[in-house]
Amino acid sequence: MTSQIIKEMLQENMMDGYEKIDLYNQEIIKKLAEHYHEIIKLIGENPDREGLMKTPERVAKAMQFLTHGYDLDPDAIILSAMFNEDYKEMVIVKDIEIYSMCEHHMLPFFGKAHVAYIPNKHIVGISKIPRVVDAFARRLQVQERLTREIKESLMRTLNPLGVAVVIEAQHMCMSMRGIQKQNSVTTTSDFSGAFNADKTRAEFVHLIGSNLH
């Protein structure tokens, strides 16, 4: 950690050897805030009035948080909690909340991810799968790439018999502007290995659609 990075922070917790810390780089905060100050002026507002005086800094910090995935290594998250286990049935973590930023308009998209893998001598601590999803989601993204990146990270690290990822999300760039369709949902999927077989894929789709809990 360099001297330029100040821990203004909330040290969340330390779980399974992987520590997540919210970091604010003060130099970047200052530069971002200057730009947001100018943006507020350009849209016709007064950035020096009481309600907006601290807004540029607040937005700068929010943007650093919303894009903190660039500072995370998803593969390292998985490798920090891999275990040898002779289990070869499907493991599913479904309804993982996702919050990301569309790289085309820098507006949010949000929804749920459903992730499954079939182990091949190794399993991973189940909390790590949502962390991997978050590491990729907290970047400027498109939903299609986000889906693929989650799958590829699990394939690289676990070398499983197969991985399946489905994401369902609403995009503010469709709801707030443009076509302005408030109830549309975009679904993306990516499959590898055993999930390319119709029977295995059908089982996965059935299970993520079932209310078993």
C-alpha positions in Angstrom: 0.0 0.0 0.0 1.6 3.3 -1.1 1.7 6.5 1.1 -0.7 8.1 -1.4 -3.5 5.8 -0.4 -5.1 6.7 2.9 -7.3 4.2 4.7 -10.3 6.4 5.5 -12.0 3.3 6.3 -14.2 0.7 7.2 -12.3 -2.5 7.5 -15.2 -4.8 6.9 -14.0 -8.1 8.1 -11.4 -10.8 7.5 -12.9 -14.0 6.2 -11.2 -17.2 5.1 -7.9 -15.3 4.6 -9.3 -12.7 2.2 -9.5 -9.2 3.6 -11.8 -6.6 2.0 -11.1 -3.0 2.8 -12.7 0.1 1.4 -10.0 2.5 0.3 -10.2 6.1 -0.8 -7.3 7.5 -2.7 -7.3 11.2 -1.6 -5.4 12.4 -4.7 -8.0 10.8 -7.0 -10.9 12.1 -4.8 -9.6 15.6 -5.1 -9.3 15.5 -8.9 -12.7 13.8 -9.4 -14.3 16.4 -7.1 -12.9 19.2 -9.2 -14.4 17.7 -12.3 -17.8 17.2 -10.7 -17.7 20.8 -9.4 -17.4 21.9 -13.0 -20.1 19.4 -14.2 -22.5 20.9 -11.7 -21.8 24.4 -13.2 -22.2 23.1 -16.7 -25.7 21.7 -16.1 -26.8 25.2 -14.8 -26.5 24.7 -11.1 -24.6 26.6 -8.5 -22.0 24.2 -6.9 -21.3 26.7 -4.1 -24.8 26.8 -2.7 -25.3 25.1 0.7 -26.8 21.9 -0.5 -24.2 21.3 -3.2 -21.0 22.5 -1.5 -19.9 18.9 -0.4 -21.6 17.1 -3.4 -18.5 17.0 -5.6 -16.5 15.2 -2.9 -19.4 12.9 -2.0 -19.9 11.9 -5.7 -16.1 11.3 -6.1 -16.2 8.9 -3.1 -19.3 7.2 -4.4 -17.6 6.7 -7.8 -14.5 5.2 -6.2 -16.7 2.8 -4.3 -18.9 1.9 -7.3 -15.8 1.0 -9.3 -13.6 -0.6 -6.5 -13.7 -3.8 -8.4 -10.7 -2.7 -10.4 -8.7 -3.0 -7.2 -9.8 -6.6 -6.6 -8.4 -9.8 -8.0 -11.4 -12.3 -8.5 -9.1 -15.2 -9.1 -7.3 -14.5 -5.8 -10.6 -14.4 -4.0 -11.4 -18.0 -5.2 -7.9 -19.3 -4.5 -8.0 -18.0 -0.9 -10.7 -20.6 0.0 -10.2 -23.7 -2.2 -10.6 -27.1 -0.6 -10.0 -30.6 -1.8 -13.3 -32.5 -1.9 -14.5 -35.5 -3.8 -17.9 -34.1 -4.8 -19.1 -34.1 -8.4 -22.7 -32.8 -8.1 -23.9 -29.4 -9.0 -23.2 -26.5 -6.6 -25.5 -23.5 -7.1 -25.4 -20.0 -5.5 -28.5 -18.2 -6.8 -30.2 -14.8 -6.3 -26.8 -13.0 -5.8 -27.6 -9.3 -5.8 -25.6 -7.3 -8.4 -25.1 -3.6 -8.7 -23.0 -2.4 -11.6 -22.5 0.6 -13.9 -23.2 0.6 -17.6 -20.1 1.7 -19.4 -22.1 3.3 -22.2 -24.0 5.9 -20.1 -22.5 5.4 -16.7 -25.9 4.7 -15.3 -26.6 1.7 -12.9 -27.9 -1.7 -13.8 -28.9 -4.1 -11.1 -30.5 -7.5 -10.6 -29.5 -11.0 -9.7 -26.9 -13.5 -10.7 -27.2 -17.3 -10.5 -23.9 -19.2 -10.6 -23.3 -22.9 -10.6 -20.3 -25.2 -11.0 -19.6 -28.9 -10.9 -16.5 -29.6 -8.9 -13.5 -31.5 -10.2 -11.6 -32.4 -7.0 -11.9 -28.9 -5.6 -14.7 -26.8 -4.1 -14.6 -23.1 -3.0 -16.1 -21.5 0.1 -19.6 -20.4 -1.0 -19.2 -16.8 0.2 -16.4 -16.4 -2.4 -18.8 -16.8 -5.3 -20.8 -13.6 -4.5 -17.5 -11.8 -3.8 -16.3 -12.8 -7.3 -19.5 -11.5 -8.8 -19.1 -8.3 -6.9 -15.5 -7.9 -8.0 -16.4 -7.9 -11.6 -19.7 -6.0 -11.2 -18.1 -3.0 -9.4 -16.5 -1.9 -12.7 -17.7 -0.1 -15.8 -19.5 -3.0 -17.4 -21.8 -4.5 -20.0 -24.0 -7.3 -18.8 -22.8 -9.7 -21.5 -19.1 -9.3 -20.5 -19.9 -9.5 -16.8 -21.6 -12.8 -17.3 -18.6 -14.2 -19.3 -16.0 -12.9 -16.8 -17.6 -14.6 -13.9 -17.7 -17.9 -15.7 -14.1 -17.6 -16.9 -12.7 -16.8 -13.5 -14.3 -19.9 -12.0 -13.0 -22.0 -14.9 -9.5 -20.8 -14.5 -9.2 -21.3 -10.8 -11.3 -24.3 -9.9 -10.9 -26.2 -13.2 -14.4 -27.6 -12.7 -16.3 -30.0 -14.9 -18.5 -27.1 -15.9 -19.8 -23.6 -15.0 -23.1 -21.9 -15.6 -23.9 -18.2 -15.1 -27.2 -16.5 -15.6 -27.8 -12.8 -14.9 -31.1 -11.0 -14.9 -30.9 -7.2 -14.6 -32.7 -3.9 -15.1 -30.8 -1.1 -16.8 -31.4 2.5 -15.8 -30.2 3.6 -19.3 -33.4 1.9 -20.6 -35.7 3.1 -17.7 -34.6 6.7 -17.1 -33.7 7.8 -20.6 -33.7 6.4 -24.1 -36.6 4.0 -24.7 -37.9 4.6 -21.1 -39.3 1.1 -20.5 -39.5 0.7 -16.7 -40.3 -3.0 -16.5 -37.9 -4.6 -19.0 -35.4 -7.2 -17.8 -32.3 -8.3 -19.6 -31.2 -11.9 -19.2 -27.7 -13.2 -20.2 -26.2 -16.6 -19.8 -22.9 -18.4 -20.3 -22.2 -22.1 -20.0 -19.2 -24.3 -20.2 -18.2 -28.0 -19.9 -20.9 -30.2 -18.5 -23.5 -27.5 -18.7 -23.4 -27.6 -22.5 -25.4 -30.9 -22.2 -29.1 -30.3 -22.4 -30.0 -32.4 -19.4 -27.5 -30.7 -17.0 -28.4 -27.2 -18.3 -32.1 -28.0 -17.9 -31.5 -29.1 -14.3 -29.7 -25.9 -13.5 -32.5 -23.7 -15.1 -35.1 -25.7 -13.1 -33.2 -25.3 -9.8 -32.6 -21.5 -10.2 -36.3 -21.1 -10.9 -37.5 -23.2 -8.0 -38.4 -21.7 -4.6 -36.7 -24.5 -2.5 -36.1 -22.4 0.6 
